[in-house]
Amino acid sequence: MDQNPISTNTLIDVLDERGLLTEPRVRAAFAAVPRNQFLPNVPLEDVFADKTIPVRLDDQGNATCSATMPSMLAFMLQELDLQPGHNLLEIGTGTGYTVALMRHLLGKTGRITSLEIERDIAEHAEDNLRRANVTGYNIVVVDGAEGYAPRAQYDRIMVTAGIWDMPTPWIRQLKPDGRIVAPVWIDGLQVAAAFTLDEDGTLYSDTMTPSTFVYIRGVAAGPQVSKRIGSTSLRLIADDITQVDPIALATLLSADHEAVQLSKPLNKWDYWYGFLPYLMLNEPRQNIFALYHLLQGGKAYGLEGEGFVLLTPASACFVPYYGLGFAHNFAGSDAYLAVEDYLKRWQDAGRPGLDRLRLRLVPKTQERPTVTNGKVYDRRDHYLAVWMEED
């Protein structure tokens, strides 16, 4: 008989080993809510691993609904700082697993309203929650962009879909001392950030972590941020993706290809937590910073897997996350030299990272903000100011 069956304890051990369960109440919630009850047809070795699990795909193989990786949920729940009796709004019900975790944290007197745009997903979540004997929640099938005024005001708002801008109804329905934890995309990057509401009506965050949530749909959906290159499985993601001509890029990628090595052998975490935010905020206007991935494990132009790319007018440098500095250079050397230049600047600046990144959402009814060491992005209802604090 197996003396060490895969179980909830397996997942908790993984999170504990990585130091991700720092709040005892959140740890207790993970221990009390078995994830397999919300993923009944998924192998246990996947259920109790720290991974995102797609539960619905579109006809191109992209996830439209996923079960968020537990380490991300741990970060978001700890930043949400749920207390017994809080009134909570969740945007994106998914499998219902997050509802169950938050129900445990809120205690008997807390209230949960979870909004889901797809009826069949909401019904599936209801089935999962009943099977797990979870009660005391309200799932509403509605476009989450408008929030849910009948049960406002909310102490906390939890968003489990990537947003381009913060819908103003969410802010109106938040208590003055409330908090919103939401994944926000900036250029090609997405970060799950904890926002607090300042007296001037702006939302500010100084705590975030890289994330890869499915983008929000409906009224709050942002512009197209991804493009497929030709008929290949290569897809780019960038805030300024409209500036990418896929035909011209396909032609460029069919030109000379050279394997190169960056001067610093960075790993994926060095990139995500440090160099990429710096490159994003400092790229020259004529260049385009983007993330790339190849769908369904495909290959194209000698590329596979995922990473980031810097495009100049006449060249491209693709850098895979797991290559320890290995890169693919196409056409001229401008893009490769630019990546090297910014890598040196980042090193000389002390390798600033996400711990120094700051976000502020300023309503467009106010003056456009100015920042140093950063950029200001135009969104639907806000200016998104992104910068790095000086060390």
C-alpha positions in Angstrom: 0.0 0.0 0.0 1.3 3.5 -0.9 2.4 5.1 2.4 2.7 8.6 0.8 -0.4 9.2 -1.4 -0.7 12.3 -3.4 -3.0 14.7 -1.4 -3.6 18.2 -0.2 -0.5 17.8 2.1 1.6 17.2 -1.0 0.6 20.7 -2.3 1.1 22.3 1.0 4.6 20.8 1.3 5.5 22.2 -2.1 4.3 25.7 -1.1 6.0 25.5 2.3 9.3 24.5 0.8 9.2 27.6 -1.4 8.2 29.8 1.5 5.0 30.9 -0.1 2.5 30.2 2.8 3.6 33.0 5.1 0.1 33.7 6.6 -1.2 30.9 8.9 -4.8 31.5 8.1 -4.2 31.1 4.4 -2.2 27.9 5.0 -5.2 26.6 7.0 -7.5 27.4 4.1 -5.4 25.4 1.7 -5.3 22.5 4.2 -9.1 22.6 4.6 -10.1 22.8 0.9 -8.9 19.8 -1.2 -8.2 21.0 -4.8 -9.2 17.7 -6.4 -12.9 18.3 -5.5 -12.8 21.2 -8.0 -10.8 19.3 -10.7 -12.5 15.9 -10.6 -11.3 14.6 -13.9 -7.6 15.7 -13.6 -4.8 13.3 -12.5 -3.9 13.9 -8.8 -0.2 14.4 -9.7 -1.4 17.5 -11.6 -4.0 18.6 -9.2 -1.6 18.7 -6.2 1.3 20.2 -8.2 1.9 24.0 -8.3 0.6 24.5 -11.8 -2.2 26.2 -13.7 -4.6 23.7 -15.2 -6.6 24.8 -18.3 -10.2 23.7 -18.0 -11.5 25.1 -21.3 -9.7 25.8 -24.6 -10.7 27.7 -27.7 -10.4 26.2 -31.2 -6.8 27.5 -31.4 -5.7 25.8 -28.2 -5.7 28.9 -26.0 -7.1 28.6 -22.5 -10.4 30.6 -21.9 -10.8 29.3 -18.4 -8.1 27.9 -16.0 -7.6 26.7 -12.5 -5.0 29.2 -11.1 -1.8 27.8 -9.9 -1.9 27.5 -6.1 1.3 29.6 -5.5 -0.4 32.5 -7.3 -3.6 32.1 -5.2 -1.5 32.1 -2.0 0.1 35.4 -3.0 -3.2 37.0 -3.9 -5.1 35.7 -0.8 -2.3 36.9 1.5 -2.3 40.3 -0.2 -6.1 40.5 -0.1 -5.9 40.2 3.7 -9.4 38.8 4.1 -10.8 39.1 7.6 -13.8 37.4 9.2 -17.0 39.4 8.4 -15.6 41.1 5.3 -17.8 41.6 2.3 -16.0 40.3 -0.8 -16.6 40.6 -4.6 -14.8 38.1 -6.9 -14.6 38.6 -10.6 -14.3 35.2 -12.4 -15.7 32.2 -10.6 -13.8 29.6 -12.6 -13.9 26.1 -10.9 -15.1 27.5 -7.6 -11.9 26.6 -5.7 -11.1 30.2 -4.9 -14.6 30.7 -3.6 -14.1 27.8 -1.2 -10.7 29.1 0.0 -12.1 32.6 0.6 -15.2 31.2 2.3 -12.9 29.5 4.8 -11.1 32.8 5.4 -14.2 34.9 5.8 -15.8 32.8 8.5 -19.6 32.5 9.1 -20.3 36.2 9.1 -18.4 37.1 5.8 -20.1 37.5 2.4 -19.0 36.3 -1.0 -20.4 37.5 -4.3 -18.7 35.8 -7.3 -19.4 37.0 -10.9 -19.0 34.7 -13.9 -19.7 35.6 -17.5 -20.3 32.1 -18.7 -23.4 30.2 -17.4 -22.0 26.7 -17.9 -18.8 27.6 -16.0 -20.9 29.0 -13.2 -23.0 25.9 -13.1 -19.9 23.7 -13.0 -18.5 25.7 -10.1 -21.8 25.3 -8.3 -21.6 21.6 -8.7 -18.0 21.5 -7.4 -18.9 23.7 -4.4 -21.9 21.4 -3.5 -19.7 18.4 -3.8 -17.2 20.0 -1.4 -20.0 21.0 1.0 -19.3 24.7 0.7 -22.1 27.1 1.5 -22.6 30.8 2.1 -21.8 32.3 -1.3 -23.7 33.9 -4.1 -22.7 33.2 -7.8 -24.2 35.6 -10.3 -24.0 35.0 -14.1 -23.2 38.5 -15.4 -20.5 40.5 -17.1 -18.2 41.3 -14.2 -17.2 44.8 -15.6 -20.2 46.4 -13.8 -19.5 44.8 -10.5 -22.5 43.9 -8.5 -24.1 47.0 -6.9 -26.9 45.1 -4.9 -24.4 43.7 -2.5 -21.9 46.6 -2.3 -20.0 48.2 -0.6 -17.1 45.7 -0.7 -14.2 45.4 1.7 -12.2 43.5 -0.9 -12.3 42.7 -4.6 -10.5 39.7 -6.0 -10.0 39.5 -9.8 -8.9 36.3 -11.5 -8.7 37.5 -15.0 -6.1 39.8 -16.6 -7.3 43.3 -17.0 -6.2 46.2 -19.3 -7.9 48.9 -17.2 -9.7 48.9 -13.8 -13.5 49.3 -14.5 -14.8 52.3 -12.6 -17.8 50.5 -11.1 -15.4 48.3 -9.1 -13.8 51.4 -7.6 -17.2 53.0 -6.8 -18.3 49.8 -5.1 -15.1 49.5 -3.0 -15.0 50.9 0.6 -12.6 53.8 1.2 -10.2 51.5 3.1 -10.7 48.6 0.7 -8.3 46.7 -1.4 -8.4 45.2 -4.9 -6.0 42.4 -6.0 -6.0 42.0 -9.8 -3.7 40.9 -12.6 -2.8 43.9 -14.8 -1.1 43.7 -18.1 1.6 46.2 -19.0 3.3 45.9 -22.4 3.7 42.2 -22.8 4.0 41.6 -19.0 1.2 40.8 -16.6 1.5 41.3 -12.9 -0.9 40.4 -10.1 -0.9 43.6 -8.0 -2.5 44.6 -4.7 -4.1 48.1 -5.0 -5.3 50.4 -2.3 -7.5 53.4 -2.9 -5.9 56.8 -2.1 -7.9 59.9 -1.0 -7.3 61.5 -4.4 -9.2 58.7 -6.1 -6.1 57.0 -7.6 -5.3 53.3 -7.1 -1.7 52.6 -6.0 0.3 49.3 -5.8 3.8 48.6 -4.6 3.4 44.8 -4.2 3.1 42.5 -7.2 4.2 39.3 -8.8 4.4 38.0 -12.4 1.2 36.3 -13.5 -0.4 34.8 -16.6 -4.1 34.9 -16.2 -6.6 34.5 -19.0 -7.7 38.0 -20.2 -11.0 39.3 -19.1 -13.8 39.2 -21.6 -16.9 41.3 -22.1 -17.3 45.0 -21.7 -14.0 45.3 -19.8 -11.9 43.5 -22.5 -8.9 45.5 -23.7 -7.6 45.8 -27.2 -5.9 42.9 -29.1 -2.5 42.3 -27.6 -1.4 39.2 -29.4 -0.7 38.2 -33.0 0.1 35.0 -34.7 3.0 35.2 -37.1 2.0 33.7 -40.5 0.6 30.2 -40.4 3.1 29.1 -37.8 2.4 28.4 -34.1 4.5 31.5 -33.1 2.5 34.2 -31.2 3.7 37.5 -29.9 2.1 39.5 -27.0 2.7 43.2 -26.6 0.9 46.4 -25.6 1.8 47.9 -29.0 1.2 44.7 -31.0 -0.6 46.8 -33.7 2.8 48.1 -34.8 3.9 44.6 -35.7 3.4 43.7 -39.3 3.2 39.8 -39.2 4.0 39.5 -42.9 7.1 41.7 -42.7 8.2 39.9 -39.5 7.7 36.5 -41.1 9.9 37.6 -44.0 12.6 38.9 -41.5 12.5 35.7 -39.5 13.1 33.7 -42.8 16.4 35.6 -43.3 19.7 34.8 -41.7 19.5 33.2 -38.2 22.4 33.2 -35.8 22.6 31.6 -32.3 24.2 34.1 -29.9 24.9 34.2 -26.2 24.1 37.1 -23.9 26.9 38.2 -21.6 24.9 37.3 -18.5 23.4 33.7 -18.2 20.1 34.7 -16.6 17.4 32.3 -15.7 13.6 32.7 -16.0 13.2 34.3 -12.6 16.1 36.8 -13.3 14.2 37.8 -16.4 10.6 38.0 -14.9 11.5 39.5 -11.6 14.2 41.9 -12.8 15.4 42.4 -16.4 12.1 42.3 -18.2 10.4 45.1 -16.2 13.5 47.2 -16.7 13.7 46.6 -20.4 9.9 47.2 -20.8 10.2 50.7 -19.2 13.4 51.7 -21.0 13.0 50.4 -24.5 13.5 53.0 -27.2 10.3 54.3 -28.9 11.3 52.8 -32.3 11.7 49.3 -30.8 9.0 46.8 -29.7 9.3 44.7 -26.6 7.1 41.6 -26.6 6.7 38.1 -25.1 6.5 35.1 -27.4 5.3 31.5 -27.1 4.7 28.7 -29.6 1.3 27.1 -29.4 0.8 23.5 -28.4 4.6 22.8 -28.3 5.1 23.8 -31.9 8.3 25.0 -33.6 8.9 27.8 -36.0 11.9 29.6 -37.5 14.1 27.5 -35.2 12.2 28.7 -32.1 10.3 26.7 -29.5 9.0 27.2 -26.0 8.6 30.7 -24.7 10.6 33.8 -23.9 10.8 37.5 -24.8 11.8 39.3 -28.0 13.1 42.8 -28.9 12.2 44.0 -32.4 14.1 46.8 -34.1 13.2 48.2 -37.5 15.6 45.7 -39.2 16.3 42.8 -36.8 14.9 40.6 -34.0 16.4 39.0 -30.9 14.4 36.2 -29.4 15.6 35.1 -25.9 14.1 31.9 -24.4 13.5 31.9 -20.6 15.3 28.7 -20.0 18.3 29.2 -22.2 20.6 30.8 -19.5 21.5 33.7 -21.9 21.2 31.8 -25.2 19.4 33.8 -27.8 18.3 33.7 -31.5 19.3 36.7 -33.6 17.6 37.3 -37.0 18.8 39.6 -39.8 21.0 42.4 -38.5 22.6 42.6 -35.1 20.8 45.8 -33.9 18.3 43.9 -31.7 20.9 41.7 -30.1 23.2 44.7 -29.4 20.3 46.6 -27.9 19.4 43.7 -25.5 23.1 43.5 -24.5 23.2 47.3 -24.0 20.1 47.2 -21.7 21.4 44.2 -19.9 24.6 46.1 -19.0 22.6 49.2 -17.9 20.4 47.0 -15.7 23.5 45.4 -14.1 25.1 48.8 -13.6 21.8 50.1 -12.0 22.0 47.3 -9.4 19.6 44.8 -11.1 16.4 46.6 -10.1 13.4 44.3 -10.1 9.7 43.9 -9.3 10.3 44.9 -5.7 10.9 48.4 -6.9 8.1 48.5 -9.5 5.2 50.8 -8.7 1.8 51.2 -10.4 -0.7 54.0 -10.1 -4.1 54.2 -11.9 -5.1 57.8 -12.3 -8.7 58.6 -13.5 -8.7 60.5 -16.8 -10.8 63.2 -15.1 -7.5 64.2 -13.5 -4.3 65.5 -15.2 -2.0 63.1 -17.0 0.7 62.1 -14.5 4.4 62.4 -15.1 6.9 59.8 -13.9 10.7 59.4 -13.9 12.2 55.9 -14.5 9.0 54.8 -16.2 6.1 55.2 -18.6 2.5 56.4 -18.6 0.1 54.2 -20.6 -3.3 55.4 -21.9 -6.1 53.1 -20.8 -9.9 53.4 -21.3 -10.7 55.3 -18.1 -7.3 55.7 -16.5 -3.7 56.6 -17.0 -1.5 53.8 -15.9 1.7 55.1 -14.5 4.5 52.5 -14.1 7.9 53.3 -12.7 10.8 52.0 -10.7 11.7 53.6 -7.4 15.3 54.6 -6.9 17.3 52.3 -4.7 
